Amino acid sequence: MEIFDIFLLEAILNGVLLGGVLGLLALGLNLIFGVIDVVWICYAELVMCGMYAAYYLHVVYGWPLWLALPAAVAIVAVLGVALHWLVIRPVLNSEPINQLLVTGGVLFFLQSFATLVFGIEFRNLGLKLPVLNIGEMYFSYARVLAFIAAVAGMVGLYLFLSRTYLGTAIRAIAQDREIMPLMGVDSRRIYLITSGIGGGLAGLAACLLVLQYDVHPAIGLTFGPLTFMICVLGGLGNMIGGFIAAFIMSQFIAVGGFFFHIEWGYVIAFAFFILTMFVRPQGLFRR
């Protein structure tokens, strides 16, 4: 029974580590929705682009990892700005369904483009990180490092939003996007900055995930639907709610996988999401 308890604790802690990265993904998507009021269905595909960027810079072009990963973050941040300027900006005043269809089109475009350019092979950085052993429990160093970096990214974003003028402007636009332009805030500039930050968070998540997973054109399908459900569960646009919801979903996945199978863990998590939408369709923490 003691060993069983240790293994259960191991599953719970692994769920916490997974929740950190999922929370980072949800944070970027919620930030964009809260400020710009557009859901980027293609957000996970930006993560896929970041993973490919990290892979090619490090493995193909031989950049050191400490340089390749920040460069991948910067590349995805620029992609976020380009996505807003070229795709989102023209449909800002359109119906929400049109905005969803446009970003959905970008999703399929990026998947198809990646398939044509990179092929369908699974690629990885080739790193063999050690395993952290604590008593009878084993944790991947990659997942521990990813959790620490994800929490650091969240804290950094919180400090930026709460301690800087730009952060204050972003929060103000999120609260009332109609009145703030009358007070001298350039909403178009704030939208571009927000898109760059959201893209940067996707790039950071990509760098953390490429340490743990192979990259391929359909990798976005692994995290995209789950990230979107986490955002809805926490209340779209509520960054704190999405952060908490990420740990709730990750615990269902980890503990459900411990008692049954990892696939059953996802089934249980999705079933919880569906039942919650029946009871509270606006999300658990919707304001």
Secondary structure as GFF3:
##gff-version 3
##sequence-region A 1 287
A	DSSP	alpha_helix	2	36	.	.	.	ID=ss1
A	DSSP	alpha_helix	43	55	.	.	.	ID=ss2
A	DSSP	pi_helix	56	60	.	.	.	ID=ss3
A	DSSP	alpha_helix	65	83	.	.	.	ID=ss4
A	DSSP	pi_helix	84	88	.	.	.	ID=ss5
A	DSSP	three_ten_helix	89	91	.	.	.	ID=ss6
A	DSSP	alpha_helix	96	118	.	.	.	ID=ss7
A	DSSP	beta_strand	131	134	.	.	.	ID=ss8
A	DSSP	beta_strand	137	140	.	.	.	ID=ss9
A	DSSP	alpha_helix	141	163	.	.	.	ID=ss10
A	DSSP	alpha_helix	165	175	.	.	.	ID=ss11
A	DSSP	three_ten_helix	180	183	.	.	.	ID=ss12
A	DSSP	alpha_helix	187	209	.	.	.	ID=ss13
A	DSSP	alpha_helix	220	234	.	.	.	ID=ss14
A	DSSP	alpha_helix	239	259	.	.	.	ID=ss15
A	DSSP	alpha_helix	262	279	.	.	.	ID=ss16
###
